[in-house]
Amino acid sequence: MEYIYIIENTNTGKFYIGRTNDPAQRKRAHFSELRRGAHGNPRLQYSFNKHGEQAFEFKVVDSATPELIQAKEAEWFKAFDEDKSYLYNCHFKTIGGEGLSRPHTPESKLKISEAIKEGTRKYIFDILDKRYAGTGVKALAKKYGVGANTLLDYTPEWEQLRGLKMPKSVQEESSKQRVAEFVRLFMVAGDAALHELKTIGVSRRSLIKYLPDYGLSFKDINLIKWRDDAKHRALEAIKMVNETGCTALQAIRECNATVSSYYKYRGV
């Protein structure tokens, strides 16, 4: 695939349109040239010098096969070149004139916003097609310069549009299985199961995400209260050792504390 990208000035709404087969590399090249003041587009360079790097965002907004990318790029130019104040690509007689800061009408802003949004959606969906084929989220995010959370956020819409269910990753399935193991133990042993969270390998994030699948919520397991109680029992065991001279193991058993919490709070 090849890609249409823009470099947008978020202060003015103007942008540069380009195409590439490697968005990450092209982004690095553009910003390297701009930082050195050596970019081939003087209009973009002038605006970059004026507004600073923090005002510019590189976004992939569309994609096509190599055979169709030229026509796709032409579509993007055609959409905006009737009012050349939108684009840095267009040629002007002067650099930095009135046209650079001319405000967009509400209608033109909506036109740009919808075009970019639709292009971005198509680009993300193309990536999600690859995820459905088996490539991991992190690998795709790194390859295409897209946040992993962005891919996850667009997944429900992709599923609805494609009529498919995105398969869980191996890591996600493993996390869900560990939560299921904890839930089974929790249903039998209650709060005592919380002692086994570390052994089972269940994270707070996994509990929040997957407990609802088993009819529970994070609040139902009283993890915060349990941790407070664990600290209290550990401090009682420490106090018992100090006052009676018994062994730590005796105090831990008597106070129903854990070895890890006892040694964690012993110096407190």
ABEGO torsion letter per residue (X at the ends): XBBBBBBBBAAAGBBBBBBBABAAAAAAAAAAAAAAGABABAAAAAAAAAAEAAABBBBBABBBBAAAAAAAAAAAAAAAAABAAABAABBBABBGBAAAABBBBAAAAAAAAAAAAAAAAAAAAAAAAAAAAGBBAAAAAAAAGBBAAAAAAAAAAAAAAAGBBBBBBAAAAAAAAAAAAAAAAAAAAEAAAAAAAAAAGBBAAAAAAAAAAAGBBAAAAGAAAAAAAAAAAAAAAAAAAAAAGBBAAAAAAAAGBBAAAAAAAAAX
